[in-house]
């Protein structure tokens, strides 16, 4: 056996680490450490953080308590390592060895780190369990484990240093806890709230909690990694220096001075490297799915459209509410990302208005930004703090302001459990940038944002065939076009063609290609004529509507048509929904309008006149009821013009009026129209065992006492659609992880009628679904307060949403226009003055037409959205995201869809009752105990083998 001094550094380190590990497991310390770590971690995960009540498929609860837990566990693990050797006198033996002391320090550190790594490995069943219960993003999981390991290693280094400075383990424990606690608390809201924003940011750079949180959420920043590594190296150096002093005599030798200089250089260089690297923000890796914390290509593309400097100004007060304070650096970092991506086109300013009277005056008077009063209270006093939390986006003379209500979301789990976080700041800021850019362009020339040259074609019969009013109107059209063409330059060409010329060859072509037929002024008018105005760019063709035959109305409609070809203007959604009931009840869509209104113009559309507004880019029918022929004609002709119709409808709807749950039948008036296009909705409801929860009052009998409580019970009529039921290739549904459809009916697509069209199936229920035509939708409860739904008939997957694209034929082919019939009837009854009434039926649509059907009346209603958020305490906006994504896709605007998918959408767990929740919880407890017991048995087996090998060696 070779002497100890001849061992290599690596062998020496490994022998010391093995010795420490053997000593750990020779005493109850290691088992107490592992058992305590697992017990506290599992308890905090399932109970302290209420994992199942959160209903989010992530492991953030596993890491939330780690910074505080590791302080005590790391300190208790290291408190005896040097102090016990100093007290027992064995430290002198170490100091007299020829091997350098840094090897002993590093060996003990490696041994402790391996034990910490083992403790983390024993928690691996938790993320695998979550992955089986929902769609888990593994990037933040591995990042969280890395952050925990780095933080634990730092605390171990601090604990070793504290143990080397004392011969009393209790003193070493207290000193270690104090030092670790200082690093943990220095950047917390408790300490940072005592100082201004600038000092608070510097304190956060020294804190372990902020750095740990940044890594654990999935953002691997080189500055954070260097922080942990450099501080660990600093305390290991201090540990070695404290031991080296024991070798020195009263008069320090030259070697001791060299050690002091070396230790000082290591510490100074570590700090300097942190300060230098702290200025760099590009050395980062986003490990989250979809890179949620990195500025998206869509946002960068939006910035690339800037022609003038864009101003981003953050108004943040140094004194603010403690729940808002941690969000300020996050939002500031994101604004800096915009500045970097702007490549000189974005100017960023961070201002504290309370520190500058001039800045506050400008914010108040010029931009209408006022401070918001917040109540701040502690155990001794309460006060009101008026603070700013706003972002100004200004482009030229256009500006918009985002307040804290626009940027944050509040999740409540109880009166004392409030979680405040940024909602989706990139989406909020990017669409605000788009809004001010659109506003700026709208104030300029009409054709500025048109990318391709437009061609205007007027198909007008000879003036002798036109009514006198249209003859004058044709002249006015030419005057308007002359003026607009002078401004458009080469972006607008125009021509006028007579379809009746040359034997009507052009008229036949118009009928075949576009479904355009002659106009008439009445049902019995023997003199048909053409007066159709079309605008196109070579790919899309729009028909300009005819309103009151005036120059102003034509210019307005022409401008609206041009904006539909432009890329910078705000698009308009025509929302058709039932009128609000002034006495309560009914279906309302206020949250839908508010959500879509952030990026689109949402206008309530009245179809009773038989037309859709000329500025509408898309028609959204939400729970339509009893549409008459004129309303149906308006929808049909909008589709025939190449437009997109989005329909959310079903034969049934839930009714909560009268403090009870009932099912009512809904007649939309669209059944025959849909059937004409090869789409039918069965008059049944889909029930699914994979379902969302419904809050219901449940009465239980507890020893003669009847107790009523509200419980979340799985309700099969609330279909919980997961990723396997969503089309992951279509932009409308690709970004969704989960969707709840309420009281949905199955769709069927007639392949014969849709031959030549593209049919995309968007949404399916699970294969554990069945149908029911019962009107009794009250959940049947047994005596234990549990649901007792029994599947009926064959269980299979059902289609609940589809997209049909291509050429459609009009429902009114071969029929008289309802508009002419109504006008003639009113004239015959002398209800109105005789006017010029024009109407024709477009019999065929271009290939750009789209019909989207989502088979539920209620899933985007205010009531359904409220119920979906009752379980988790935060609103589930997946249904709104589906509609918004669909509109973005239909409007050829995939940018906001991609950003919205990167938002803080929470991946929810699979629905389960309380019994299944307890099963998964107890399973993890059992797995942890099994792994721990297996490791203990393996360790004891290894020790016995070593003892036998040592006895054999002695016998030889």
N, C-alpha and C positions, 0 to 999 in steps of 0.2 A: 504494500500500500504506500503510495507516494505521499510525501509530507504536504501539509496544508499550504505551505508557501508556494509550492509548485503548481497549484491549481490555477487555471485560467480565470479571467474575470467572470466569464459566463458560468463556469462550473461553480465558482465561489458564490455567485448570486443565487444560483439554483439550489445549492446546498443550504444556504441560509433560509431561502424561501421554504424549502421542504421542512427544515427544522421548525420554523414558525407555524407552518400548517399542521405538523405533527403535534406541536404543543397545543395548538388550538383545539384539535379534536381529542387530545388526551384529557381535556378538562371540559366541563359543561359549558364553557364560554361560547364555543362555536355553535353548539346546538341551541343555546339560549338566544344567540344572535340570529340564527336562521329562523327559529321558531317565532321570535318576536317580529322579525321583519315580515314574514309571511302572514302572521295573524293580523298585524296592524294594516298591512297593505290590502288584504282581502276584505277586512272590515270597512276600511275607508272606501274601497271600490264599490261594494254593494250597498253599504248603509250610509256612510258619511257623505258620499257623492250621489246617492240614490240612483244607481246605474239604470235600473229598469224604469224608474219614473222619468228620467231624462229622455229615454226612448231614442237615443242617438248611438249609432254603431261606430263608436270610437273608443279608445282607451285613455282618453285624457284624464279620467278620474284616477287611473293608476299612477300618473305622474304628478298630479296636482299637489299631493301632500309630500312628495319625495324630498324637496329641499329642507323642510322642517324635520321630517323623520330621519333623514341621514345625519343631521347634526348630532342627535343623541346616540344613534346606533354607531356611527363612526367614532365618536368620542369614547363611548364605552368599550369599543373594540380595541382602541389604541392606548387607553389610559395606563395599562400595566406594562406595555412593551419595553419602555426604557426605565420608567420609574421603579419598577419591581427589580430590575437588574441593578440599578443604582443602590436601592435599599438593601438588597441581599449581598452586595459586594461583587457580583459577577461582572459588573461593568468594567472593573479594573482589568479583568482577564481580557476583555475585548479591546481595551485601550492599549494593552501591551502587545497585541498581535502585530505582526509585520504587514499584514494586509491593510490597505487603506480603509478608513472608516466609512467612506461613502458606499463601499460595497455592503457593509452591514446595514446601513440606512436603507439602501435601495433593496436589499434582500427582504428586510422586514416589510417594506412598502409593497413589494411584489406579492408577498404572502397574504397581506391584508386585502390587496386588490383582487387576488384570485378568489378569496372568500366572498368578497362583494359580488364578483362576477357570478359565482355559484348561486348566490341569493337571487340575483336577477334572472338567472336561467330557470329557477324554480317557479317564477311567475309566468313563464311562457304559455301555460295552458289558458291564461286569461285572454290574450289576443286571438288565439285560435278558437276559443269559444265564441268571442264576438264575431269572428269571421264566419262562423256557422249560423249566427243569428241575424246577420245583415251584411251589407256590402262594405267591407272594411278597407280603408285606404292604408296600405302597409307602409307608405313612406314616413308619415309622422310616427308610426310605431317604432321602427328601427331608429329614427332620429331621437325619439324619447328615451330609448334604451341607451343610446350613445350619450345623451345629455346626462342621464342618471349616473352612468359609469364615470364620466368626466367630473361631475360634481362630487360623487362619492370619493374619487381618488384625491381631489383637492382637500376634502374634509379629512381624509386619512392622513395626508401630508401635514395638515395643521395639527391633528391629534398627535402624530409622532413628535412633532416639534414641541408641543406642550408637555408631552411625557418626558422628553429629554431634558426639560428645564426644571424638573422637580422629582424628588424621591417619594412623593406621596401620590398614589393613584387618584385619590379623591380630588386633590388640588389640580392634578393634570386634567381630570375630567371637567372640572369647573372652568379652567382656563381654556380648554379646547371648545367647550360649549359657548363660552363668551366670545372667542375669536370668530368661530363659525357664525354665531348669531349676529355679530357686527357686520360681516360680509353679506349676510342674508337680509338684514333690516335696513342697511344704509340706503338702498334704492327703493324701499317700499313706500307706499303712499303715506304711511304714518310719519316717516322722517322727511320725505320729499315735500309734503304739504307745509312744512315749516319754512321752506325757502321759496324763492322765485323759480320761474320756469328754467332759466339758464343754469342755475346751480343744481336744480333737480336733475337736469339731463346729465350733468357731470357725475352726480351721485349715482345715477342709474348705471353709468359705465363701470363703477366700482362694485356694483351689487351682483351677487351670484343669482339672485332670483330672476332678474330681468333677462340675463344671459341664458339661464336655464329654460325659461319660458320660450324664448325665441327659437332655440334649437328644438325643443320638444314639440313645437307646433309644426315642424317640418322644414324650417329654413336653416340650412347649414351655412353659417357665415364664418369666413376665415378669422374675422376679428373675435368672434365668440370662442372659437376653438383655441385660438392663440391665448386668449385670456385665461382659460382653465389650465392649459398646458404650462404657460409661463408662471402662473401663481403656484401651481404644484411644484414646479422646479425651484421657485424661490423658497418655499417652506422646506423642501428637502435639503436645499443648500443651507438654510438656517439651522436645520437639524444637525447636519454634518458639522457645521461651525460650532454649535453648542457642545458637541462631543469632542471635537478637536481641542477645545479649551482645556479639557481634562488632561491632555497630554503635555500641556505647556507648564513650564515652571513659573515661579513668581515673576521672573524676568522673561518676557516674551522673546522667543528665538526668531531667527530669520525666517524659518518655516512658518511660524505662526503669522508673521506679517504677510507672507506670501498668501496664506490662506485667507486672511482678512481682505486683502486686495482682490483675490480671485472671487470671493463671495460677493464683495461689493460690486465688482464688474458684472457678475451674473445678474444680480438684482437690478442694477441700473440699466443694463442692456435689455432685460425683460420688460421693464417699464417703458423704456424708449421705443422698443419694438411695438408695444401696444399703442403708444401715442401715434407712431408713424402709420401703422396699419389702420388705425381708427379713422384716418382721413379717406381711406379707400372703401368704396361701396360696391365694387364690381366683382369681388372675389366671394361669390355666394352661389349656393346650389339649392334650388327649390325641389324638395323631395316629394311634395304632395302631388296627388293625381291631378293632372291638368295645370300644374305649376300655378297654384292659386295666389301665391305671394309674389309673383313676378309680373311686371307690366306686360299685358297681352299684346300679340301682334296687331290685334284690332285697334287697341288704343294707340299704338305707334303709328298705324296707318291713318288714324284720325288726325294725329299731330302733323303728319306729313302733308295734309291738305292746307295747313296754315300758310297764308300769304303775308300776314303781318304778325308782329309780336303778340303773343298771348300772355296775359298777366294772371298768375295764380297767387293769391294773397291769403295767407292763413291768419285769421284773427284769433289768437289763443291767449287767454289770461293766465298769468303766473299763479294766481290764486283762483282755484276752481273747485268744483265738487270732487271729492276723492274718487268717485267712480268714473269721472271723466278724465282725471289726470293721467292714468296710464294710456289712454287712447291718443293723447296729444303727440307723443313721439312716434306712434304707429302711423298716424295720419301725416305727420311731417315727413317721415321717411318716404311715404308713397308720393307725396308732392315733389320730393327731390327726384324720384324716379321719372316723373313727368318732365322735370327740368332737364334731366340728362337725355331722355329720349327725344326731347324737342330739338336738340342739336342747335341751340342758339335761338330758336323761335319761341321759347317759353321762358318767361322771367318769373322767378319765384321770390316772394317776400313773406317773411314770418314776422308778424307784428303783435305786440302786446299793447292794445289801445289804452289800458289803464296806466301805462308808464309814459304815454305821450298824449298830451292834450290835443295837439294838432291832428294826430292819427285818429283819435277818438271822434273828434269833430267831423273829420272827413267821412268816417264810417257811418256816423249817425245821419248827417245831412245829405251826403252825396249818394250813399248806397242803402240807406234805411236800415242799417245794422244797429240793433240795440242790445245791450247786455241782458242776460236772462238771470233772474234771481233764483238762487238755489239755497235750500235750507241745509245747513251743515250743523250736525249735532254730535256731541260726545257725551260721556257720562257726567260731565260737570256743567256744560252749558250748550246752548244752541244759538245759532246766528244765521243771518242771511248774507250770502255772498253773491254779488252780481258779477258775472263773468261772461267772457266771449268764447264761443266755440263755433266759428264760422269759416267758410271758405268762399272767397270771391273769385269768380271766373269772368274776366273781361277781355273782349276782343273788339277793338275799335270802339265804337260808341255803345255796343251791346254788352250787357253784363247780367249775370245771375248770381244769386247768393244761396249757398247751402248752409242751413243751420243745423244744430245738433239733432233736431227731430228728423231731418233728412238723412243723417249720416249714421245714426245708431239704432239699435234695437234693444229692447229691454225684455229679459226673460225672468219671470217671477216663479219661484217655487214655493212661496209662502211670504208671510209678512216680513220676515227677516232675511229671506234668501232672494236677493236681487242680483242678477248678472247683467251687466251692461257691456256691449261689445259693438264694434263697427259692423254695420249691416253688410254692405258690399261696396266699399268706398270707391273702388275702381269703376264699377258700373255707374255710380252716382256722379263721379267727376267726369267720366268720359261722355256720358250722355248730356251733361251740362255743357261741356265744351262743344258738343255737336249742336246743342240748342242755340248757343250764342253765335256759332258759325252760321247756322241756318238763318237766324235773325239778321245777321249782318248781310248775308247774301240776298235775303228777301228785300232788304232796303236798297239793293243795287239793281243792276240790269237783270231782266227776266231770263235771258239766255246765258248768263254767266256760268251757271252750273250744268249746262247741257253739254254732254260729252260728244254725242253723235249728231250730225246734221239732221234736221227734221224736214219732213215733206208734208205739205198741206195740200189735200186734193178735195175740190168741191165738185161733187157729182150733182149737177143742176140741169134740169130740163130747159128747153128753150123758153124764153120769157113769155111767149104766147100761151104756154101751158100753165104758167104759174099764176096763183091768185095775186091780185094787185098788192096786197100787203107784203108778200114774199118778193115781188119785183123790187120794191123799195128796200127791203131788207138785204137783198143781194148786193145792191149798190153800196149800202152802208158797210157790209162785210169787206168789200174791196178797199174802201177808205181806211178801215181799221188795219187791214193787212198791209197796205202801203206804208203806214206809219210804223208798224211793228217790224216789217221786213227791213226798213232802213236801219233800225237798231240791232237787228239780229245778224246782219251781214250774211256770211256764207253758211250760217247755221239754220237758215230757213229758206226752203224753196216752195213754190206754189204753182198750182195749175187748176184749171176749171175744165171739166169734161161733161159732155152731154151723153148720158147712157143710151138715149133713144136714137142717136146718130148711127149711120151705117147699118141700118136694119136692126138695131137693138142688140148687136153682138156684145157690146160692153155691158148692157143690162143683164144679159144672160150670164156673163162672166161674174158680175157682182153677186148674182143670186147663187151661183155655184160656189164661189170662193168665200164669200162673206155672209151669205144669207140675207143680203139687202134686197128689199122689195120696194115697189113704188109707194108713195104716200097718197093718202086720200083725205078729204076734208069731212067725210061723212060715210056712213055705212052704205048709202045708196048713191055715192058720188060716182058718176060715169067717167070722170076725167082724172085718172091717176097721173102722178108726176114724180120727179126725183128732186130731192133737196137734202142731200146727205153730205155732211162735212166730216172728213177723216184726217187724222194727224198720225204720222208714224215715223219710225226711225229705221226701218228695214227689218226689224225683228218683232216689234209690237205695233199694233194698229188700234187707235182709239177713235170712237165716234163722238164728236162734239155735240152735246144736246142742244136743242132749240127750246128756248124759254118763252120770252115775251116779244121776240122778233125786234129787238132794239140793239143798237150798236154797243151800248154799255153791257147788256147781258152777254152778247157774243164775246166781247173782250174779256169779260170775267170768266166765262167758260173756256175760252181759248187759253187764257193764262193758267187756269187750273189744269188743263190737259198738258201744257208744256211742263209744269212742275212735276207731273207724274213721270216724265222722262228724265228729270234732273236728279242728281245724286245728293244735293245738299239741303233740299227743302223738307220740312216736317210733313210726314204723311198723315192722311186723315182716315179714320175708321168711322164708318156709319154704323152705330149700334142700334139694333132693333130689339127692344125688350118690352115686356108688359109694363103698363103704367103703374106707378106706385099707388098702393091702396092707402088713402088718407086715414082709414080707420084701423090700420095695422094689418098684419098678415100679408100673404102674397110673397112673391119672389122679388128680391132687390139685388142689385149688382153694383153697389157703391164702391166696394173694395176693388172690383175689377176695373171700374172707370178710373179710380185713383191710381192704380198700379200701371195701367196702360197710358194714362195721361202724362206720366213722367217723360215719355219719349214720343208719344203720338198725339195727334189731335183727335179726341174722342167726342163725336157729336151724336146726340140722340136723333135718330132718323124716324120721320113719320112717313109711312108708305101709303097713306090713304089717298094721295094724289096720283098714285100709280107710277111714280118716278123715284129714282135715287139721286141725291144731290150731286151736282156736277163735279164738286171737288172731292168726292169720296174715292179713295183708292181701294177700299175693301169693304165688304158688308159683313157684319158680325150679327148673326141672329141668335140671341140668348133666350132660351125658353119661350119661343114665339107661341102665341095663342090666337086661334081663329083668324088667320090671315084671309082676307077676302080676295076676289079675283084681281082687283087693281093692285093690291100689295104683292100678290103672287106674280103678277105681270112685271112689276118693278124688279123683283129679285131675278126673275127669268131673263129679262132683257139686260140686266147688269151682267149676268153670266154670259149672255150671248155677245156682249161687247168685249169679251176676253178678260173680264174681271174675276175676282176670287170671292167666293161665298163661303164663309165659315159658319156652320150650323151646330149649335149645342142644343139638342132637343131629344125628347123621348116621349112615348105615349103616357108616361106616368110622372108624378111629382109628389114629393113628401110635403105634408102640411102639418105644421106645429101649432096652428091656431086652436084656440079653445083649451089650451094647456094639455093637449093630448097629441099623439102622433097618428096621423091618418094618411091614407094614400088616395090621391085624387087623379082622375083621368084628365089628360090634356089633349085637346084637339088643336094641333098646330096649323092645320090647313095645308100642310106640305106633303102629306102622305102620297097623294096621287102624283105630285110633281117629282118626288124622289123616285117613285116606282117607274116613272117615265124614263128616268136616267139610270135605271137598273139598280137602285138601292132601296131596300125595304127594311122597316123596323117591325119586329114581331111585337105583338101586344102581350108580352110577358116580361117578367123581371128576372135578371140574373142574380143568383145568390152564390157566394163563394166562401168556402171554408177558410181561405186566406183573406181575412177581412180586417178592417180597421175597427176601432173601438167607438162605442157610443156611450156617453155619460147617462146613466139611468139611476133613479132612486130605487134602492133595494131595501126591503124590510126583512130583518133577521130576528129570530127568536132566541134570546140568550137567557135560558133558565127562567122562563116565564115573562121576561121583559122583552118587548118588541122595540127594536132599534132600527131607525131608518138612516141609511147612508147612501151617498152617491158613489157608484162604482163604475169603472170603465170596463164595459163588457163587449167582447167581440160581436159585431153585428154583421151577418153575412150580406145584407143589402148594401153595406159600405165596402165595395170591392177594393181590396188592397193590391194594386198592380205593381209588381216588382220588375226588375230589369229584364227578366226572361219573358215578360209580357209586354214589353215596350220595344218598339223598333229602334234598335241601337244605331242604325245607319241613316235614319232620316233626321234632318236638323231639328225638326219640331220636338222629337222625343229623345234624341240621342243623349242629351245632357241630364236627363232626369234619372234619379235613382228609384223613385217611388211615386205613385199617384193613387189618389183615392177617388173612385167614381161612385156617386150616390144614386141609388135607385135607377140603375142603367138597364137598358133593353138591348137584346142582341141584334146585330146588323147582319144582313145577308146581301151579297153582291151578285147580280146576274151577269155572268161572264159573257153571255150572248149579246146583251144590250151594251156592254162596255167593251166590245171587241174594237180594237184600234185605239183605245185609251189606256193610259197607264194607271193601274190601281195599286196603291200602296196601303197595306194594312198596318195601322199605327199601334193599336192597343188591343190586347187580348186578356181575358181573365185567365186564371190558372186552370189546370186540368181537373181541379176538384170543384168545379162549378156545376150548378144545376138550374133549372128553370122553374118558375112558379107563376101561376096566374091568379093567386089569391090576393085579395085586397086587404087582408089583415096582415099588416107589417109590424104590429106591436111585438116586441121580443117576448117569446114564451119563457117564463122563469119557473124553475122547479122550487121545491121547498127550501133548498139551500141557497137560493139567490143566484143560480147558475143558468145560463142560456141552454135551451133544450131544442135547438133547431135540428131537424132530421132531414138529411138530403133525400130528395125525391127523384126517381127516374135515373136516367143515365148521367153520369158526371163527365164533363168534357170542357175544353176551352172554347170560349165564345168571342167573336169579334165585337169590339166595342167602339172602335174608331178607325176611320179610313180616309184616304185622300184619292180623289179621282181627277186626272189631268188629261186634257186633250180637247178634241172637237165635240161639242154637244149640239144636239138638235133641240129646238125650242119646243116647250110644252104647248105653245099656242100655234104651232104649224097647222094651217088649214082652218084656224079659228079667227073670228073677228076680234080686233083689239078691244079689251074691256074699257079702254079710255074713250074710244069713239062711241061705244054703246052708252056709257054713262053721260057723255056730253050731249048726245042726241036726245037722250031721255030727259035731261035737265032742260034743254031748249024746247022740247015739245011740251013740257009742263010749264013753260014760261017762268022757270025759276031763275034763269040768268039771261043776260043780254046776249044776243047772237055774237059769237066770237069765232076766230079762225082756229079750228081744232085740227091738228095734224097728228096722225099716228100711223105707224106701220109695225109690222112684226119682223124683227130680225130672226130669221129661221135657223141660223147656224152660227156657232161661235168659232173664233180662231183657236189655234192649238194652245194658246196661252191661258185659256180658261181653266179654273180650278174649282172643284167642289170638295169641301172638307166637312165630314160629318163626325161629330162626337156624340155618342148616344146616351146623353144624360142631360136632364133639365137643370139639375141642382148643383152639380159639382163645382161650379164657379159662383154660386150664389153666396150672399153674405152669411146666411145661416149655416151652410155647409162648411165654409171656411172657418167660422167660429167653432163649430163642433170639432173640426180637424185639429185645432190647436188646444182643445180643452185638456188633453192628456199630458202634453209636454210643456205646457205653459208658454209656448211661443207659436206664432201663427205658421202653419204649414202652407207655403205659397206654391207648392208644386203645380197645382191646377192653374194658377195664374201664370206660372212660368210656361206651362204647355201652351196656353193661348198666346202669350207674348212671343214665344219661339215660333209658333205657327205663323203669326202675323209677320214677324221679321223675315221668315223664309219666303212667304208669299209676296212680300214687298222687296224681295231680293236684297235683304239687309241681314247678312249673316254675322256682321260685326258684333252687334249687341247680344246676339244669341251666344256667341262664344264667350263674351265677357260675363254674361249672366250665369253661364255654366260654371265659371270659376269662382262664383260667389260663395258665401258661407252657408251653402245649402247643407243641412244636416242629413246624413244618411241614417234613416230610421231603422229600428229593429223590426224583425218579423213579428207580426201580431201573436201574442200568447197570453194565456190566462195566468192567474196567480200560481196555480199548481206547477205549470211548466217553468215559470220564473224561479220558483224554489228549487226545482230539479236542477237547473243549470247552476244555481248558486251553490247548492250542496255538492254538486259534481266537482266544482272547482276547489271547494274545501277538501274533498276527498282526494283529488289528484295531487294537491299540494302536500297533504299528509303522506300520501303514498310515495311521492318523489323524495320527500325528506327522509322517510323511513328507509327507502331503498338506498339512498346515499349513505345513511348511517351504517347500514349493514355492509355496504361495499367498503366503507372506510375501515370498519373493524376487521373485515377480512384481510384488507391490505396490511393493517398493523400486525395481525397474527402472522402473516407470511414473512413480514420483516423480522419479527421476533424469532421465528423458526430459522430464518437464514442467519441471523446473528448468533443463535445458539450453535448452529452447525459450524459456523466460522470459529467460534471459541473452542469447540470440540476438536477441530483440526489443529 
